[in-house]
């Protein structure tokens, strides 16, 4: 059972890794290298916060059972709690059609 404040390890799925790569590319092209570094660091910090407090996200069973979501600036982090691990499933822009991205 998860207890608040007890950190668990997180892993980034292949799709989430691709999402992050796309975010990095877009941010560099549109906002510059320094902004990309700051945003990437903020995403990593977000993942660490989720690993420390995995239940702070909103349950998103409409996507799939045991899915959670957590807003981070312009993006939404979707994740699962798998025992003592947290899997970052996707990192999608808030304007994306979420249902389509999970088909």
KOLVORO-314900 format. One record per residue: z, y, x of N, C-alpha, C, O, CB in turn. Coordinates in steps of 0.05 Angstrom, whole numbers, padded with zeros to 5 digits, always signed. Atoms other than C-alpha are relative to their C-alpha. Glycine has a CB too. Example, Ala and Ser with C-alpha at 12.3 -4.5 7.8 and 13.67 -1.06 7.14 Angstrom:
+00000-00024+00018+00156-00090+00246+00000+00024+00018+00013+00024+00039+00025+00001-00020 -00001-00024-00016+00143-00021+00273+00014+00022-00015+00018+00044-00005-00029+00009+00009 
This chain:
+00000-00024+00017+00000+00000+00000+00000+00025+00018+00014+00026+00038+00024+00000-00019 +00001-00025-00015-00017+00070+00024+00023+00018-00006+00032+00020-00029-00027+00014-00006 -00022-00020+00004+00038+00120+00035-00010+00026+00011-00022+00028+00032+00026-00010+00015 +00008-00027-00008+00027+00194+00040+00011+00006+00028+00034+00001+00034+00010+00021-00020 -00008-00007-00027+00028+00219+00111-00003-00021+00021+00002-00016+00045+00027+00010+00000 +00004+00022-00019+00014+00151+00143-00029-00001+00006-00045-00010-00011+00011-00027-00012 +00029+00000-00006-00052+00158+00179-00012-00027+00000+00000-00047+00009-00005+00014+00027 +00016+00025-00002-00105+00105+00172-00025+00007+00016-00031+00030+00020-00007-00011-00029 +00025-00004-00015-00168+00096+00213-00023+00005-00019-00024-00006-00041-00006-00023+00019 +00023-00004+00016-00233+00122+00187-00025-00009+00015-00026-00008+00040-00003+00029-00009 +00026+00008-00010-00304+00097+00197-00021+00015-00015-00018+00020-00039-00004-00031-00001 +00022-00015+00013-00369+00133+00182-00023-00020-00004-00032-00033+00015-00010+00024+00018 +00022+00019+00006-00423+00092+00147-00026+00010+00012-00028+00033+00020-00003-00003-00031 +00027-00007-00010-00495+00092+00170-00012+00023-00016-00023+00042-00005-00018-00024+00000 +00011-00022+00017-00516+00135+00110+00015+00026+00005+00002+00047+00006+00002-00008-00029 -00015-00024-00006-00460+00184+00123-00007+00012+00027-00009+00036+00030+00031-00005-00001 +00008-00009-00027-00480+00188+00196-00027+00014-00002-00031+00035+00011-00002-00024+00019 +00026-00013+00004-00551+00204+00174+00003+00027-00015-00010+00046-00008-00019-00018-00016 -00006-00025+00014-00524+00257+00126+00010+00021+00020+00001+00044+00019+00021-00005-00022 -00012-00019-00019-00484+00289+00182-00022+00009+00020-00023+00033+00027+00023-00013+00016 +00022-00009-00017-00545+00289+00228-00018+00020-00013-00026+00040-00001-00017-00025+00009 +00016-00019+00015-00585+00324+00174+00014+00027-00003+00001+00048-00001-00007-00011-00028 -00016-00025+00002-00529+00375+00164-00001+00015+00027-00005+00040+00027+00029-00006-00008 +00001-00012-00026-00528+00388+00239-00027+00013+00005-00029+00036+00014+00006-00021+00022 +00027-00011-00004-00604+00397+00243-00004+00025-00017-00014+00045-00007-00021-00021-00007 +00004-00023+00018-00605+00444+00183+00016+00024+00009+00006+00046+00009+00008-00008-00029 -00018-00022-00008-00546+00485+00208-00010+00013+00025-00009+00038+00027+00028-00011+00004 +00011-00012-00025-00576+00494+00278-00024+00017-00007-00027+00040+00003-00007-00022+00020 +00024-00014+00006-00643+00515+00249+00004+00026-00015-00009+00045-00011-00019-00018-00015 -00004-00023+00018-00615+00563+00198+00023+00019+00007+00023+00042-00001+00005-00010-00027 -00024-00016-00006-00549+00588+00227+00007+00001+00029+00024+00017+00037+00023-00010-00015 -00004-00001-00028-00551+00574+00301+00020-00021+00011+00034-00034-00005+00011+00027+00007 -00015+00021-00013-00517+00529+00351+00031+00003-00003+00044-00016-00009-00006+00000+00030 -00029-00004+00002-00447+00561+00349+00010-00007-00028+00031-00019-00030+00006+00029+00007 -00009+00007+00027-00443+00555+00274-00001-00030-00005+00016-00041-00018-00019+00015-00021 +00002+00029+00003-00466+00483+00277+00024-00014+00013+00036-00032+00001-00026-00010+00013 -00023+00011-00013-00411+00467+00327+00025+00003-00017+00041-00015-00020+00004+00013+00028 -00024-00006+00017-00358+00500+00283+00000-00018-00025+00021-00028-00033+00001+00029-00008 +00002+00016+00024-00383+00464+00221+00005-00030+00006+00019-00043-00009-00027+00004-00014 -00004+00028-00007-00386+00397+00255+00029-00006+00006+00040-00026-00002-00018-00007+00025 -00029+00003-00006-00315+00406+00281+00016+00001-00026+00036-00014-00029+00009+00022+00019 -00015-00001+00026-00292+00425+00211-00004-00026-00016+00015-00034-00030-00010+00024-00016 +00004+00026+00014-00323+00361+00183+00018-00021+00013+00030-00037-00001-00030-00009+00002 -00017+00019-00014-00287+00320+00236+00029+00004-00008+00044-00015-00013-00003+00002+00030 -00028-00006+00008-00222+00355+00218+00004-00009-00029+00026-00019-00036+00005+00030+00003 -00001+00009+00028-00236+00341+00144+00004-00031-00001+00021-00040-00016-00025+00007-00015 -00003+00029-00001-00243+00266+00160+00028-00008+00009+00039-00027-00001-00022-00012+00018 -00027+00005-00010-00178+00268+00198+00021+00005-00022+00040-00010-00024+00006+00017+00025 -00018-00007+00022-00143+00301+00139-00001-00023-00021+00020-00031-00031-00007+00027-00013 +00003+00022+00019-00171+00247+00093+00014-00025+00010+00026-00040-00006-00029-00005-00006 -00013+00023-00011-00147+00193+00140+00031+00002-00001+00045-00018-00004-00009-00004+00029 -00029-00005+00002-00077+00224+00139+00010-00001-00029+00032-00011-00034+00007+00027+00013 -00007-00001+00028-00077+00234+00064-00023-00010-00018-00035+00006-00032+00009+00029-00009 +00024+00010+00014-00131+00189+00033+00000+00003-00030-00021+00003-00042-00003-00029+00007 -00001-00002+00030-00106+00198-00038-00004+00029-00010-00001+00034-00033+00026-00011-00010 +00004-00028+00009-00119+00274-00039-00027+00005-00013-00030+00024-00027+00003+00019+00024 +00027-00002+00013-00191+00263-00061+00002-00007-00029+00022-00019-00038-00020-00017+00014 +00002+00007+00028-00212+00256-00133-00013-00027-00003-00034-00032+00009-00015+00022-00015 +00012+00026+00005-00226+00186-00158-00028+00005-00013-00031+00023-00030+00017-00017-00018 +00028-00003+00010-00301+00179-00172-00011-00027-00008-00032-00036+00002-00018+00013+00022 +00008+00027+00009-00306+00112-00207-00027+00001-00015-00040-00020-00018+00021-00012-00018 +00026-00002+00013-00368+00139-00243-00023-00007+00019-00045-00014+00011-00004+00028-00012 +00020+00007-00021-00405+00127-00177+00003-00029+00006-00017-00045+00004+00004+00017+00026 -00006+00028-00006-00372+00062-00158+00030-00003+00000+00044+00016+00007-00013-00009+00027 -00028+00005+00000-00304+00031-00166+00012+00005+00028+00000-00003+00048+00007-00028-00010 -00015-00006-00025-00254+00055-00113-00014+00021+00018-00010+00021+00042+00003-00026+00016 +00012-00022-00015-00297+00115-00092+00017+00025-00006+00027+00029-00028-00030+00004-00008 -00013-00026+00002-00265+00183-00079-00019+00021+00010-00037+00016+00025+00027+00000+00016 +00015-00022-00011-00293+00251-00066+00019+00023+00007+00040+00026-00005-00022+00010-00021 -00016-00022-00010-00267+00311-00029-00019+00023+00008-00037+00019+00024+00018-00008+00024 +00017-00023-00006-00299+00380-00027+00007+00012+00028+00030+00016+00035+00003+00022-00021 -00003-00012-00026-00311+00409+00042-00021+00022+00002-00045+00015+00007-00001-00021+00023 +00018-00023-00002-00343+00478+00043-00024-00005-00018-00021-00006-00042-00009+00005+00029 +00025+00003+00016-00416+00468+00020-00006-00030-00006-00026-00035-00018-00023+00012+00015 +00006+00029+00003-00411+00392+00020+00023-00015-00015+00045-00005-00018-00004-00012+00028 -00020+00017+00013-00375+00336-00016+00000-00026+00017-00021-00039+00022-00008-00006-00030 -00003+00024-00016-00348+00278+00025+00008-00023-00020+00027-00020-00035+00022+00003+00022 -00005+00023+00016-00351+00211-00012+00011-00022+00018+00000-00027+00039-00025-00010-00016 -00013+00020-00017-00306+00156+00014+00013-00022-00017+00018-00019-00041+00020+00013+00018 -00015+00022+00011-00272+00090-00001+00024-00006+00016+00024-00002+00041-00018-00025-00003 -00024+00009-00014-00203+00066+00016-00002-00031-00001-00001-00043-00022+00027+00010-00014 +00003+00029-00003-00210-00005+00042+00024-00011+00015+00023-00014+00039-00027-00007+00014 -00025+00010-00013-00141-00033+00055+00012+00022+00017+00021+00043+00006-00006-00024+00017 -00012-00020-00018-00115+00005+00116-00022+00016+00014-00017+00027+00035+00018-00014+00020 +00022-00016-00012-00183+00037+00131-00013+00018-00021-00012+00012-00045-00021-00019+00013 +00014-00018+00017-00222+00094+00102-00029+00000+00009-00035+00004+00033+00012+00029+00001 +00029+00000-00006-00298+00090+00099-00012+00025-00012-00013+00029-00036-00014-00025-00011 +00015-00024+00009-00336+00156+00096-00028-00011-00008-00043-00020+00009-00002+00022+00023 +00024+00012+00011-00394+00134+00051-00024+00019+00001-00045+00011+00010+00005-00009-00029 +00022-00020+00000-00436+00198+00044+00013+00027+00004+00037+00031-00003-00016-00001-00026 -00007-00028-00002-00432+00272+00060-00024+00015-00012-00044+00019+00002+00007+00009+00030 +00023-00012+00014-00476+00308+00009+00005+00029-00007+00028+00038-00011-00005-00016-00026 -00002-00028+00008-00490+00380-00006+00008+00002-00030+00000-00015-00045-00027+00016+00005 -00010-00002+00027-00457+00404-00070-00023+00003-00021-00019-00004-00044+00018+00024-00002 +00022-00004+00019-00525+00420-00101-00016-00025-00005-00034-00025-00022-00018+00022+00010 +00016+00025+00002-00552+00349-00093+00007-00015-00026+00029-00013-00037+00005-00018+00024 -00003+00018+00023-00561+00301-00151+00015-00025+00010+00002-00043+00021-00027-00007-00014 -00016+00022-00011-00504+00254-00134-00007-00027-00011-00009-00046+00004+00030+00006-00006 +00007+00026+00012-00523+00199-00183-00025-00011+00013-00026-00035+00018-00004+00004-00030 +00025+00009-00013-00593+00195-00152+00005-00009+00028-00007-00028+00037-00020+00023-00001 -00005+00007-00028-00564+00192-00081+00015-00027+00002+00015-00039+00024+00016+00022+00013 -00015+00025-00001-00522+00131-00100-00015-00023-00014-00004-00045-00017+00027+00004-00012 +00016+00021+00013-00577+00092-00136-00009-00021+00020-00022-00040+00013-00025+00011-00014 
